[in-house]
Amino acid sequence: MKINIKKSALCMSVLCILLFVSACGAKNNNESVQEHAYPQSKQPVEEAGENSVPNADAKNNNDKGSASGEEGKPTAQSESTEPSEQIDIVIDQSEKPSEGNSFDFGIKQVPKGYTLTEMRWTSNMVTIVNSLQEAIEHGGNGEEGFYFSGNGQFSGFIYSDEMKGERGKATFVFTNDEGNEIMSEKEITLK
């Protein structure tokens, strides 16, 4: 009887420690946003012209980038990144035999010391922000938004039929150990 009590106490202790340790590294995702609320009319907030950009910040960045020929290049939020550092992300919107709407992306090059922390889709209709952890979860459950699956072999963005034809930006945010962020944006029209 004493052996069973000792075994039970030991098992409970191990479970408590395991629970505590697994929660230590968990990031609070209260700040993440995933909005799929479309206006009743399903019309863009403003008419999308040839040169329209999803939001004012993106328009300001786009104007700066177009003038200097730097469109599509990463933008740094800190002075610690060297100009030679570059992010290379490839977007693939080719037809797939699978059902649903999505595009794939591949991260080919990232500056040393930086890791992907957040992915964003921004258009006139919707803003979707996913952390890396959420993207991994979407890879397992097939939810809409950014995803990573197959141990990181596959990555992409799953979207609803209502989003087809939307023009917007996919933004990839990379952070280093000091908290400095760099971003890469790609303009895309969802097919």
HUQUISUL-V814841 format. One line per field, one symbol per residue. ss: DSSP state (H for helix, E for strand, C for the rest). A space follows every 10 residues. Layout:
ss: ???
//
This chain:
ss: CHHHHHHHHH HHHHHHHHHH HHHHCCCCCC CCCECCCCCC CCCCCCCCCC CCCCCHHHHH HHHHHHHHCC CCCCEECCCC CCCCCCCEEE EECCCCCCCC EEEEEEEEEC CCCCEEEEEE EEECCCEEEE EHHHHHHHHH HCCCEEEEEC CCCEEEEEEC HHHCCCEEEE EEEEECCCCC EEEEEEEEEC C
//
